[in-house]
């Protein structure tokens, strides 16, 4: 086995090479199960594509680790008579999609395309276009088809999902960039935490490592699984905004300085204190984020499941969220997995 960042990079390469757009979870759930299975006693996939890896069945207390596995993407709405593709998306700034490459996940395989642009020369000629705000409804994908019939023969039709078509890359020696790191980074930290838990033992709890679905459209998978599992304790792993250029006031969170422990009303003090203790006793670098409302991650629905769950949040710092060039530190992901494992030892 390589160094922790190398192990995490291998996990991330596998995750980011798998299109995981919200709504297509049943297609890629077996790939996620394959990554978790070597480190768990039992693997389950539910009919919606939530993946659950269990360590120490029958232990106490029952614990849910939740990392949403879906990434933002697009869905085909219409194929024009000329063979172009109209689409919709969730979570996208249309300026980011303009001129980008995409891959569509059809029943006949991956179909690649480009989202067309109006050349700057023509923008100057058509002032109404130059001044018009870019909206997704006005964008179209060119897949090389010359007619609606040809596009449909390639497997492209309404309801087909798609994602940005960019390979993961290493920036320098430590930073990793790819589409879909929200939340491949959290899933990788969870899988690495499961790996360490299996290797080191010492966990009394029954732990359910859960790759939840459809977080990007309403935290749906976490709600399903929290209701089903009835955990006493839950820890969600997601991403959070890190410092970056081009902002009037940059977030205070930095890449390479450790995972982020959230504090606020929906995070149970008892579990937060255990996470802090695990970090301090094991000298794991960590940062803090004060979060008064707590909306936007799986913790929002897990906390209130059934009679209530003692819930906490660990986040991986991330730059350029919801873009094809999201960036994380491999060290932060590895530290996040180590922090999770050491916290589980204390439960």
C-alpha positions, 0 to 999 in steps of 0.5 A: 500500500502506498502513502495515505495521499496515494491511496486516496488518489487511487480511490478518487481516480476510480470515483471520478472516472465513473459518471455519477449524475443525480438520478443515474445512481442505479447505474453506478451503484455496483461500482461504488459497492465494489470499492467498499466491499473489501473493507466491510462485512456486508454490502447492500444496494437498495432499489434506489441505488443507496450503497451501504457497507456494514462493519461489525454487525450487531455492535453498539451503538448503530452508527450511520456514516453518510457521504452523498455519491451523486454529482451535478450533471445534465439531463436531455430534454429535447433533440431538435430536428437538426440533431442538436440536444437541448438540456437542463441541469441542476446546480450549474452556473451556465457560464461554466457550461458554455463551451465545455465538453460533455459525455452523455450516458446512453443505453448504447454507451457514452456519447461525447459532445460539446456545448456550442458557443457563439464566436466573439466575432459574431457577438460584436455583430449581433449586439442583442447576443452580446448583451444577453445573459447566458441561460441553460435553456439557450444552450445546446449540445453538438454530438455530431448528428445531422438529424433527430433520427441520427441522434436517436439512433445513437441512443440520445433521447429525453431523459438521458443523463450527462456529465462534464467530460474532463479527466482528473489531473494532479496539480503540483504534488498534492492538489487533485482536480476533477468534475464531481469532487462534490462529493467524490472527495467525501466518498473517498474519505469515507472509503478510506475511513472504512479501510482503516477501520477494517485494518486496525479494528477496535470498533465496538459500534455497528457502522453503516458506511452509506453512499447516499443518493440525490443529495443535489436535489434535496437530500433524498438518499440520506432521508431514506437511509436514516429512516431505514437504519435508525442510527443513534449516531450519524456523521456526514462527510461532504465538501465545503468552500475553501479559499480561492481567487476572484472573491471579494472576501475569501472563505477562511478555510484552506486547502491542505490544513485538514478536514473541517469540523462544523459547529452549530445548532444541528450538530450534536455537541457530544459527537462534535466533542468526540471528533475534536478529541479524536483529532487532538489525541491523534494530532490530525490537522483540522479546521472549524466552520461555524454553521448556524443554520446547517442547511445544504448537507445530509445532516439536515435530514438525518438529524430529525429522522424518526425521534432524532439522531446525534449528528455531526459533519466533517467537510473536505475543503474544496475550491471552485465548487460546482464546476468542471475544475473542482480542486481538493487536497489529497492530504485533507481527504486522507486526514478526513478518513483517518479522523473518521476512523479514530472517532469511530474508535471512541464511540 
